[in-house]
């Protein structure tokens, strides 16, 4: 009897403690989460700061010249017309500048992905060697070096090398994208186990075969992220093409928009139509690829 009483008492007290814990947790579990109003208001204000100018751009671009100069930028176009786009296409070398921007951006994307993947693979697989480790730090230091700081020297060097053209701009875009891109690739490569490469080498694969047939396909999510960031940075860049390219006829779209701010400043529908045509590719690319951007950055951060 004496041995059964403590057992019953301990069991009863354990059940009571469990019930007390459940009774304490139950109201908390059923309590609704509080709505974070300050963050919501801040996000709404930031969204309006982007959506309102975008709305004005859309409405002004589809108006006639008389409607665009009436002073009411928020009114809807009536009638709806594409005359602004037609004039913007014909009055300037828009098709040529568009082709130049596409070429510069494509070169930047391909060059950034390849060079960053090469450098990150060498750094991640030789991290214990001082040369590769300090090379990584050197590339990271480039993130804190903006182009205007070295603009004068870059203009002089590209002129001496006869690269004061869109090709020189694309090369500089690749160079200035290396630091951030190598950082993303290196973080992703460290998550790939070395055993995969060792098994491939035991089968007789060379370093090149291991990289191209095994490692590079695994880098597809991060390659998409790096390529998207490189495209957006190259497509929207104004300072570098305007300083490096010496021939005005070979300028990219962002530089071409300056013409509309001077020669066509009164034709608001033409100006806004040109702005919309210039930024539409970047917006479309990001809208269709934003899930890869978030997935690639998240995988690189978690792994």
PyMOL commands that set and color helices and strands:
alter all, ss='L'
color gray80, all
select helices_A, chain A and resi 2-30+37-61+65-68+83-91+94-125+130-144+147-160+166-189+194-202+207-218+220-235+239-244+248-250+253-262+268-302
alter helices_A, ss='H'
color red, helices_A
deselect
rebuild
show_as cartoon
